[in-house]
């Protein structure tokens, strides 16, 4: 099979934008005077930071960038030498190792935080992670306590929304202390407006993979769009990127063009990618002409395709709702099942692949039950395991054998079903 070139125009535009983003972080680290705040991807109030010209820094993004460049292991081992366990979150270990290596990466120097903003949404490791960073850096911390969804309807109560909004008001006060200026309400509404337009475009792009062939892979190609979605959300540059992305994807739909020469299998995938082996992992699906038409990982920072939008007329409330309800990590198992079921049905997928992350016990817990649940519904389901950051937990031969066997069986099943018809 001829080698497939995955990187197109959109990928190169993303690289340019992310290079500008990291250049701003490096300038801050070298004394530009622009404050930086560390925060997490899962739902987040980045629009508030934009209103104060505070640079958002995402330790998860930094860690995955290191992993993609196959440089994560020394940082992980440095953290393990400090006493972090082998089964601790590899994102955490890579980030801690990076901090004690002087915060210097091949793509940027990460600034010291003016604020550690822990937006807790469903993962208790976040609190320990930012607690350790607070101890190591000596910098101020703000903990956003986001209640877990507890109702059968899967929506936060009015009290939950008010509770989070009060915390956001205190966060504004903290940002005012850091920057020495009051919140500009117009700046906040403009940032929320840009986020709203960006989210609407991202939602439209996500729905385009309902077409056959899908114009892009909603797992492997989505990561190209996820970086601007999170790091540049609430900015004119981020919005311009998604205007370009939507135009390109609609052109591909009109031309009947997909990411591969042929689309044989359409699948949904659960879990983040193994970043140190991303190209190898993708090739294992490409060789079967298998395309991901939906992925839960692409919703880790927001579920725009299911109806959420930021509202500039009620900026604080919509930020609170984003934190509470409209992101994957703050959803319960029944909601995760419902999300996958919608993908399988509405996006007309043939199978489910679950990529379980060895060092993320909280998120991976229950995925065995998930496999059984969908298998009982008659959905061909594959559960595989490696890690999102640690290259030591990836067995290429074993992974390839599992994926090959799965799609070979799926192919025989589709032939048999065609014969029965």
RATA-V522769 format. One record per residue. PSI is psi as a letter, one per 40 degrees, with the letter a starting at -180 (* if undefined). OMEGA is omega as a letter, one per 20 degrees, with the letter a starting at -180 (NA if undefined). Layout:
[[PSI | OMEGA] [PSI | OMEGA]]
This chain:
[[h | r] [i | a] [h | a] [h | r] [h | a] [e | a] [h | r] [a | a] [d | a] [d | r] [d | a] [d | r] [d | r] [d | a] [d | r] [d | a] [d | r] [d | r] [d | r] [d | r] [d | a] [d | r] [d | r] [d | r] [d | r] [d | r] [d | r] [d | r] [d | a] [e | r] [f | r] [e | a] [e | r] [h | a] [i | r] [i | r] [h | r] [h | r] [i | a] [i | a] [d | a] [g | a] [i | r] [i | a] [f | a] [d | r] [d | r] [d | r] [d | r] [d | a] [e | r] [e | a] [f | r] [h | a] [h | r] [h | r] [h | a] [h | r] [d | r] [d | a] [d | r] [d | a] [d | a] [d | r] [d | r] [d | a] [d | r] [d | r] [e | r] [f | a] [e | a] [d | a] [d | r] [d | r] [d | r] [d | a] [d | r] [d | r] [d | r] [d | r] [d | r] [e | r] [e | r] [h | a] [i | r] [d | a] [e | r] [i | r] [h | a] [d | r] [d | a] [d | a] [d | r] [d | a] [d | r] [d | r] [d | r] [d | a] [d | a] [e | r] [e | r] [e | r] [f | a] [h | r] [i | r] [e | a] [e | a] [i | r] [h | a] [h | a] [i | r] [i | a] [h | r] [d | r] [h | r] [h | a] [g | a] [h | r] [g | a] [h | r] [g | r] [e | a] [h | a] [e | r] [d | r] [d | a] [d | r] [d | a] [d | a] [d | r] [d | r] [d | r] [d | r] [d | r] [d | a] [d | a] [d | a] [e | a] [i | a] [i | a] [i | r] [h | a] [h | r] [h | a] [h | a] [h | a] [i | r] [i | r] [h | a] [e | a] [i | r] [d | a] [e | r] [f | a] [i | r] [i | r] [i | r] [d | r] [d | r] [d | a] [d | r] [d | r] [d | a] [d | r] [d | r] [d | r] [d | r] [d | r] [d | r] [d | r] [d | r] [d | r] [d | r] [d | r] [d | r] [d | r] [d | a] [d | a] [e | a] [e | r] [i | a] [i | r] [h | r] [h | a] [d | r] [d | r] [d | r] [d | a] [d | r] [d | r] [d | r] [d | r] [d | r] [d | r] [d | r] [d | a] [d | r] [d | r] [d | r] [d | r] [d | r] [d | r] [d | r] [d | r] [d | a] [d | a] [e | a] [d | r] [e | r] [e | r] [i | r] [h | j] [i | r] [h | a] [e | r] [i | r] [h | a] [e | r] [c | a] [d | r] [d | r] [d | a] [d | r] [d | a] [d | a] [d | a] [d | r] [d | a] [d | a] [d | a] [d | a] [e | a] [i | a] [e | r] [i | r] [d | r] [d | r] [d | r] [d | a] [d | r] [d | a] [d | r] [d | r] [d | a] [d | a] [d | r] [d | a] [d | a] [d | r] [d | r] [d | a] [d | r] [d | a] [d | a] [e | a] [f | a] [h | r] [a | a] [e | r] [i | r] [d | r] [i | r] [h | a] [d | a] [h | r] [h | a] [i | r] [i | a] [h | r] [h | r] [i | a] [i | a] [i | r] [g | a] [d | a] [e | a] [f | a] [d | a] [d | r] [d | a] [d | a] [d | a] [d | a] [d | r] [d | a] [d | a] [e | r] [e | a] [f | r] [h | a] [h | r] [h | r] [e | r] [i | r] [i | r] [d | a] [d | a] [e | r] [e | a] [d | r] [e | r] [i | a] [f | a] [d | a] [e | r] [e | r] [e | a] [i | r] [i | r] [i | a] [h | a] [e | r] [e | r] [g | a] [d | a] [d | a] [d | a] [d | r] [d | r] [d | r] [d | r] [d | r] [d | a] [d | a] [d | a] [f | r] [i | a] [d | a] [e | r] [f | a] [i | a] [i | a] [d | r] [d | r] [d | r] [d | r] [d | a] [d | r] [d | r] [d | r] [d | r] [d | r] [d | a] [d | a] [d | a] [d | r] [e | r] [f | r] [i | a] [e | a] [i | r] [h | r] [h | r] [h | r] [h | a] [h | a] [h | a] [d | a] [e | r] [g | a] [d | a] [d | a] [d | a] [e | r] [h | r] [e | a] [d | r] [d | r] [d | r] [d | r] [d | a] [d | a] [d | a] [d | r] [d | r] [d | r] [e | a] [e | r] [h | r] [h | a] [h | r] [h | r] [h | r] [i | a] [h | r] [b | r] [i | a] [e | a] [d | a] [h | a] [e | a] [e | a] [f | r] [h | r] [h | a] [d | a] [d | r] [d | a] [d | a] [d | r] [d | a] [d | a] [d | r] [d | a] [d | a] [d | a] [d | r] [d | r] [d | r] [d | r] [d | r] [d | a] [d | a] [d | r] [d | a] [d | r] [d | r] [d | r] [d | a] [d | r] [* | NA]]
